[in-house]
Amino acid sequence: MLFESWQIAEIPGPKKALVFAKPELVVTMIQRAKRPIIVVGHNIINTDVGKDAIGPLMRIIRATNLTMIDTSHKISEYDTNESSTITLMSLVDFANRLQDPNWQGIDNKGTYDLVLFIGIPYSLGWLILSSLKHFSSNLTTVSLDRFYQPHATCSFSNISAKRWIQYLTLIANQLDGR
């Protein structure tokens, strides 16, 4: 099946994101990653659909102790846990740092191998992921948003808001053992 980007008239090129056949594959990717990080954008706070995703998202972060980049400067108001690291940073600044092979991460412990994106405005995510696809080496990018992002390494297909929340809940359930 051919998956098309949600943004009409944009051509991503010959290399497109793999679509998750099952949301459980996200769990496997997170568990196998040596240095995962999650980037949370303002669409999680500023949309009704995004607000429904906050609960499962916080459970994912709690269960994995993911470092979180908060690009909205609002999501950090929600309780993650004491061991999670939350950094406020613009998305463009973070993407530029990911492309620098000498950057050792937020905590100076080495480069990241898996970056999860959620709540990023679609057109901005398109541009950031395109940049990372072409100019960062050894980086796997995953879009957890409900619209297919062809520039990510892996992405969900275009799915309904209800199914998106179900997928995030399923991922959270598997990660925190519910």
Secondary structure, DSSP 8 states (H G I E B T S, - for coil): -----SSTT----S---EE-SSTHHHHHHHHH-SSEEEEE-THHHHSHHHHHHHHHHHHHHHHHT-EEEESSSSGGGS---TT--EEE--HHHHHHHHH-TT--TTTTS---SEEEEES--HHHHHHHHHHHHHH-SS-EEEE-SSS--TTSSEE--S--HHHHHHHHHHHHHHHHT-
